[in-house]
Amino acid sequence: MSDVTGVITRYLDVWNEREPAARRTLIDQLWTEDARYVDPLVEAEGRAAIDAAVGGAQAAFPSLVFRLAGPVDAHHDVVRFTWELGPDGGEALVVGFDVAVLAGGRLRTVHGFLDKVPTA
């Protein structure tokens, strides 16, 4: 399998890329054509829908950044990892756990779970 930590690092780069054209280029490079992203708040089928979901998250949390919150674990074509969202260098406001399915070293599906969310 390809460098899965690198794939997940680039995945988080997508969530942090604020320039729409650059973000879409990253998505097109990283995700398969039949890409799917699903979490408790959104279900996105295809690269354009994933791009819109990322843009929506950025609009909701304009000053926060996504970062890896532990090691990346993988076997076969399945990857799991914990991430957090918070101010750069500050405490995480949101923590999540994702399970990704790869195809040819690219993301095909990501299933997201939210472990910590703001209460108000």
C-alpha positions in Angstrom: 0.0 0.0 0.0 1.1 3.5 -0.6 2.2 5.9 2.2 -1.1 6.1 4.1 0.1 8.7 6.5 0.9 10.9 3.5 -2.6 10.3 2.1 -4.2 11.3 5.4 -2.0 14.3 5.7 -3.1 15.5 2.2 -6.7 14.7 3.2 -6.4 17.1 6.1 -4.6 19.6 3.8 -7.8 19.6 1.7 -9.9 20.6 4.8 -7.4 23.4 5.5 -7.1 24.8 1.9 -9.1 28.1 1.8 -8.5 28.9 -1.9 -11.3 27.2 -3.8 -9.3 26.3 -7.0 -6.4 25.0 -5.1 -8.7 22.9 -2.8 -10.5 21.5 -5.8 -7.1 20.5 -7.4 -6.2 18.7 -4.2 -9.5 16.9 -4.1 -9.1 15.8 -7.8 -5.6 14.5 -7.1 -6.5 12.7 -3.8 -10.0 11.2 -4.3 -11.2 8.6 -6.8 -13.9 9.6 -9.3 -16.5 7.7 -7.4 -15.6 9.4 -4.1 -18.0 9.5 -1.1 -17.7 11.3 2.2 -20.3 10.7 5.0 -20.4 11.9 8.6 -23.3 12.7 11.0 -23.8 16.1 9.4 -23.3 15.5 5.7 -23.3 13.0 2.9 -21.4 13.9 -0.2 -21.3 11.8 -3.4 -18.6 12.8 -5.9 -15.7 15.3 -5.8 -17.9 18.4 -6.4 -20.1 17.5 -3.4 -17.0 16.8 -1.3 -15.6 20.2 -2.3 -18.9 21.8 -1.3 -18.9 20.0 2.1 -15.4 21.2 2.8 -16.3 24.7 1.9 -19.3 24.6 4.2 -17.1 23.4 7.1 -14.7 26.2 6.4 -17.5 28.7 6.4 -18.8 27.4 9.7 -15.3 27.4 11.3 -13.4 30.1 9.5 -10.5 30.5 11.9 -9.9 26.9 12.8 -7.6 24.3 11.4 -7.7 20.5 11.1 -4.8 18.5 12.3 -3.9 14.8 12.9 -4.4 13.8 16.5 -2.6 10.6 16.7 -1.1 7.8 14.6 -2.6 6.6 11.4 -3.5 2.9 11.5 -4.1 0.9 8.3 -4.4 -2.6 6.9 -5.2 -3.7 3.4 -7.1 -0.8 1.9 -8.7 0.5 5.2 -7.3 3.4 7.2 -8.4 4.8 10.6 -7.2 8.0 12.3 -8.2 10.7 14.8 -8.3 14.4 13.9 -9.0 17.6 15.7 -10.3 21.0 14.8 -9.2 24.1 16.7 -7.3 27.3 16.6 -3.8 27.1 15.3 -1.7 25.9 18.2 -4.7 25.9 20.5 -7.0 23.4 22.2 -9.3 21.3 19.9 -12.9 22.4 19.9 -14.0 19.4 17.8 -12.4 15.9 17.7 -13.4 13.2 15.2 -12.4 9.7 14.2 -12.5 8.7 10.5 -12.3 5.5 8.6 -11.2 5.7 5.0 -11.2 3.2 2.2 -8.5 3.5 -0.4 -8.4 2.4 -4.0 -5.1 2.6 -5.8 -3.6 4.8 -3.1 -6.4 7.3 -3.4 -9.4 8.0 -1.1 -12.6 6.3 -2.3 -14.8 6.6 0.8 -14.4 8.4 4.2 -16.7 7.6 7.1 -16.5 10.3 9.8 -17.5 10.2 13.4 -17.6 13.1 15.8 -16.3 12.4 19.3 -16.2 15.9 20.7 -18.4 18.8 19.5 -19.2 22.2 21.0 -22.3 22.2 23.1 -23.5 25.7 22.2 
